[in-house]
């Protein structure tokens, strides 16, 4: 049995238990993730696993007054057209009013349009492109996680704060090389990187996109070698990141810092399998995986949930350092279940309008979720309607297959190692 079959079977078994054990009709929701294809190993599977754990816990605690959640899972197979077809199947044939998940921004852009047109709730746990929501004035699309503009702000502010102290190069002379996959995710983050670099006066030596399925990135490596940026900022998925780093190493590309921006760079276990300690001291921008945060900075309820996720994810996967996407899947699904679904069922029978009203009323303070941020959605009429205005992206640094928060400074575990040390094959000699 392959991974897709196993996970689909587990979801069906969980749904059966929910139906059998609850008092009253189960509450059906759709889960849409890439359980096969390249996005599966790039973060979508742990996103799904985190959501499953949240639903499991919610049902163990009685669901909504004894009514349990029955998850109907779908595999979007890392293909946008399949994601659209599966979403339409979930709301048409399976008759669910809400779909949770969505790893890829390239999927989320058309999905958001379809779900809004159908009058159904789309709860986005991962896809971060600003373009998913910006200027759309959606009323049934919500994203509790961060958006791509925050990624651009995070890496540029991190470098501007630390570059002169660590490299003796002032921000106005610290050159950036921005490379990105040319889908909505990559374009969104790269646009934010450029805007923030211009704002603080950091020069851009090269800004260039590429196809995430490109078989060869050696020309890009050559261009970067010629321009000699002080930091390389990449936005991509695991396959293209792996290809780039292999060709960069063999092509003699050297720099002072490498910073990723979620997606493939959040899969530290996969990068470590391929590159070992060669990626030590690389950085990544993303919401924090919960184990990176001190429990003392969280509310008592969030601390309890933090430990539950770590224990259960470890039991399922034998991983002591769950990827960021596991925290995102659990955290954002739990916010929906506890703070949206429960009041919507109690006060409005669980209708779409009741869920929409409940979502707009969510008011979780900073520290109130396992990823440290709070939740308050921007209202209809706002340029980013449906976006969580309290979400936070952090800069983390890889050290021996673990990630350590380095920015924002008030919650950092200490200053970064910068520039890359001489032991790194990517370091300037």
N, C-alpha and C positions, 0 to 999 in steps of 0.2 A: 504494500500500500504506500502511495506517495504522500507527501506532506499535505497536499490539498485534500485528499480523501480522508486522511486522519483528522484534519481540523474540521472538515465539514461534518464528519461523524460525531466529533466531540460537541459541536454546536447543536446538532440534532438531539443528542442525548441530553444536553443541558436544557434544551427547550422542552423535551418530554418530561423531565423532572419538574420544571416550572409548572407545566400544565397539570401534572398529577398531584402536586403537593399544595397548590394554592387553593384558596377558597374564593370562588368567583371566577369569571372568565379571565384568562390570561391577557396581559397587555402586550400586543405584538409590536415589535419595532424591527426595522431592518438594519443590518450591519453590512457595510459595503467596503471591502478591502481587496488588495491585490494579494491573493494567496498563492499565485503562481506567476511566472514571468520574472523579469529582472527587478521589479519593485518589491517583490516578496522578500528577497534577501537584503534589500536596501532600507528596510525599516517598516514595511507594511505589516509583516507577520507579527513583530512585537507590538505594533499598534493594535492589531486585532486581539492579541493575547491580553493586553492591558484592559481592553474593553470587556472581554469575556470575564476577567476577574472581577471587574466592577459590577457586572450584572449578577454574577454568582453571589457576591457579597450582599448586594441589594436584595436578592431573593431570600438569602439566609436570614436577613433581618426583617422578613415579612412582606417585602415589596411595598405595595400601597394598600394598607389595611387588609392584608392577606391575599391580594391580587398580585400574582407574580408576573415578571417580565418574561415573555417568550421571544427570544431572538431568532430572526430569520436571516441567515447569513448568505452572502453572495460573493463570488469571486470575480473581480473585474479584470483579472488576468494581465494586468499592466498595459491595458489597451483602452483608450478613451471610448471607442465605439462600443466595446463590451461593457464598460462602466455605465454608459447611458442606457444600453439595453437592459442591464440588470437592475438599474434603478427604476426603470419603467415597469419591469416585471414585479419588483417589490411593491410598488404603489398600485399597480393595476391588478395583477393576479393574486398577489399575497395580501393586498388591501391594508398595507401599513401606512400610517400617516406621518411617520418620521423615519429618516434614514441617517444613521450615524457612521462616521468613518472618513473615508476619502484621503488617501495618502498623497496623490499627485495633484499639483495645481493645474496641470494640463487636463486632468479629468474634472476638477472642481469648477473650472470656468464654464464649460457647457452644462454640467450637472446643475449648477446653481440656477441657470436660466430655466432649465426644464422643471426643476422642483418648484420654483416660484410660479411658473405658469400653471402647474398642476395644483397649486395651493397647498403644498405639503412642506413639512419642516425638513431642512437639510442642516444637520449638526456636524460641522467640519472639525475633526480632531487634529488634522495635520496640515493639509495643503495651505501654504502660507503666502502665496502671491497676493500682493495688494490688489492686483487687477481683478481678483475674484469678487471683491465687494465695492471697490472704489467707484463712486459715481453711479452705481446701479440702483440705489434706493430700494433694495430688496426688503421685504417685510417678514419672510419666513425662513431666511437663511441666517445662521448664527455661527460665529467662529470664536470659541473661547481661547484659542491659542494665539500666538504672536502672528504678525504679518511682516512681509518682506522689508518694508521700510525700516523696521526695528533691527533687522540683520545688518543693513548698511550702516546704520548709526552705531551699532555695537562695535564692529571691527574697526571703523575709522576712529571713533573716540578712544578705543583701547590703544591704538597705535599712536594717536596724537598725544595721549597722556604719558606714554612710556618710551617713545622712540628716542628723544633727546637724552634722557637719563641713561638709557641702556646702550645706545649706538653712537651718541654724540652727533647725531644728525637732527637738526631742527625740523619740525613738521613741514615747514615751507620748502625743504629740500629732500624730504623723504619720499621717494618715488614708489608708486603703486602699479602693479600689473594686475588687471582685472580680467579674468577669463571665466566664461559661463556657458552652460548649455542653453540653447536658444529657444527653449519653451517658456511659458509664462512664469514659471518658478525662477529660472535663471535670469531672464530679462528683468523681472521685478526686483530681484536682489541687486543685480548689476546696476540698474538705474538708481537705486537708493545709495549704493556705494559711490557712484559718480557724484551724485548730488551732495552727499555728506563730505566727500573729499574736496569738492569745490567750496563748500561752506567754510571749511577750516583751512583752506589754502594748501592742501597736499597735492602735489603734481601727479598726474596719471601718465605713466610712460607708455602703457598699452591697455586698451579695452577692446576685447574681441570675443565674439560668441562662436560656438561650434555645435554641431549636432551631437546629442547624447549617444547616438549610435555610430558615430564616426569610427572607422576602422584604424585610423592613423592620425595622431596629433603631433607628429614630429615637426611639421611646419610651424605650429604654434610654439613649440619648444624653441625652435630656431629664432623666432621673432623675440621671445622673451630673453634669450641669451644676448641678442643684439641690444635690447633696450635696458638690460640690467636693472630691473626694479629692486627696490630694497625689501619689498614684501609682495608675495604673490597671493592674491585673493581669488579663490576658486569657488564656483557655485556649480555643483553637479551631483550626479548619482554614482553609485559604487563602480559600475563598469567603466565609465569614462574617467573617473578619478584614478582608478587603478591603472588604466592605459596611460594617462598623462604622467603619473608619478614614475612609472617604469621607464617611459621614454625620456622624461626629464633627468632621471638618474643616469641612464646610459648615454644621454646626450650632453652631460656635463653642465646642466643648468644649476646655478647656485644662487642663493638669496639669503636674506637675513631672517625672514619669517615666512611661514606658510599658514594661511588662515582659510578654513573651510566655512561653509554656511549651511549647516544642517544636512538633511538627506544623507548622501553617501558618507560624509564626514562624521555623521553621528553613529555610524556602524563601526565603532572602534574595534569590536571583536573581529570583524571581517578584514579591516585594514591591518590589524595586528597579525592575523593569519597569513596575510600576503607579505607584509613588509617587516614584521617583527618590531624591534626597537628602533628601526630607522625612522619611524614617525614620531618618536619621542620629541616633545616640545613643540610639535605642530599645535595650532589652536583651532577651535571650532566655535561658531556662534549658533546658539539654539536655546530653547527653554531648558532649564536645568533638569537633569535627571534627579529624581527625589533624593537619592543617596548622596548627592553632592551638597545638600543643604543641611545645616545644623538643625536638629529637631527643636532646639530652643528658639529658633526664629519662626516656628510655626505655632498655630493655635493648638490646643490639646486635641481637638477633633482631627485636625490635619496630621498631627504626629501619629495618632492611632492608625489612620489610613495609610500613612507612609510605611509603617512597620508591616501592616497587613500585605501591602503590595510586595514589599521586598521578600517577605517570607513565602508568599504564594508563588511569585515568579521564580524564586530560587528552587522551590519544590518542583515546579513544572519543567524548568529548563536547566537546572544545576548551574545557573549563572549567578555569580556573586556581585556582578556589576551590570544591572539591567540597562539596556540602551535607552536613550532619551525617549524613543518612541513608545516604549512600554509605559513610562510615566505619563506621556501625553494621552495614550489610549485609555488608561485607567482614570486619570485625573479628569479629563474633559467629559468622559462618559458618566462618571460619578456626579459631576456638576449637573448634567442633564437629568439623571435619574432622581437625585435627592432634591434638587432645587427647582426643577422645571416640571418633570413628569408628576412627581408626588402632589404638589399643590394644584397642578392642572387637572388631575383626576379627581381630587377631593372637592375642588371648587367649581370645575367646569365640565366634569364628565370625561376629561381627556381629549376634548376636541382640539383641532388645530388652533383655533382662536384662543382656547384656554392655555395651550402650550406657548403660543406666541406672547400672550399677556404675562404668563409666569416668567418667561425668559427675560422680558424687558424689566421685570421687577427684581431680578436677581441682584443682590448687593453684598458680595463677599469681600471682606477687607483683605489688604495685603497680608500674607502669612496664613490665609484661610484655606489654601489648597496645598496639595503635596508638592507642587512646583514653585511655591513661594509667592506667586502673584495672586491678586484678588480677581474678582469678576464683576464687571458692570458693562452692559452692552450699550453701544451707541444707538440712539433712537432713530426711527424713521425720519427721513429728511436730512439726516447727517450725511456728509460725503462718504463716510465709512459705516453706514447703518449696518448693524448686526455684528460689528467687530467689538471684541472685548477691549475696552480702553485701559484696563489695568494689567494687561499681559506684559511680561518682561522677558527679554532675551539676554542671556549672559554669554561672556566669552570664557571658554574653558580651555585648559591646556592638557595635552596627553602626556602622561608619565607612566611608563611601565604598564601599559594596557588599562590605565585608569584615567578618568577625567577630573580635573581640579579647577574650580571656579577662580578666574583671575580678574574678572570685571563684571559688574561695577565694583569699584574699590571697597565701598562699605561692606559688601558681603563676600569679598574675595578671601581665599585661604592664604594669601600671600602674594608677593610680586611675581611677575612672570619670569621665566628663563628666556632671555632675549639679549642678543641675537641667538640664532641656532648655534649650539656649541660646535667646536671643531670636529667632534666625534660624529656629527650628522653628515651623511653623504650629500645632503642638499645645502650644507653651509658654505658661505663664502670663505675661501682660504686666505 
